[in-house]
Amino acid sequence: MIDIEGHVLHIDFGFLLSNAPGKGVKFEKAPFKLTQEMMEVMGGENSTTFRDFRMRMARGFCALQANAEKIIILVEMMLMGQSDLPCF
């Protein structure tokens, strides 16, 4: 993510399929991490940018739910071809 002044804010998508930093595979308890830094970049909790973000997240989760079976098939295919990945 890049803020309005061009600063890069790191978003770690490495948690996908339970890959967490450190040794071994760890399962994240939070379904989504929203840091204070991310909130600041969006202009705070009451900003129009954050409201837009929430709306887009809700749409994204609805799309994931609607396509869950397809996503599961893709993950199963990855498992069959790359079972040595740490997430499996």
Stockholm file with secondary structure:
# STOCKHOLM 1.0

chainA/1-88         MIDIEGHVLHIDFGFLLSNAPGKGVKFEKAPFKLTQEMMEVMGGENSTTFRDFRMRMARGFCALQANAEKIIILVEMMLMGQSDLPCF
#=GR chainA/1-88 SS CBCTTSCBCCCCGGGGGGCCSSSSCCCCSSSCCCCHHHHHHTTCTTSHHHHHHHHHHHHHHHHHHHTHHHHHHHHHHHHHHCTTSTTC
#=GC SS_cons        CBCTTSCBCCCCGGGGGGCCSSSSCCCCSSSCCCCHHHHHHTTCTTSHHHHHHHHHHHHHHHHHHHTHHHHHHHHHHHHHHCTTSTTC
//
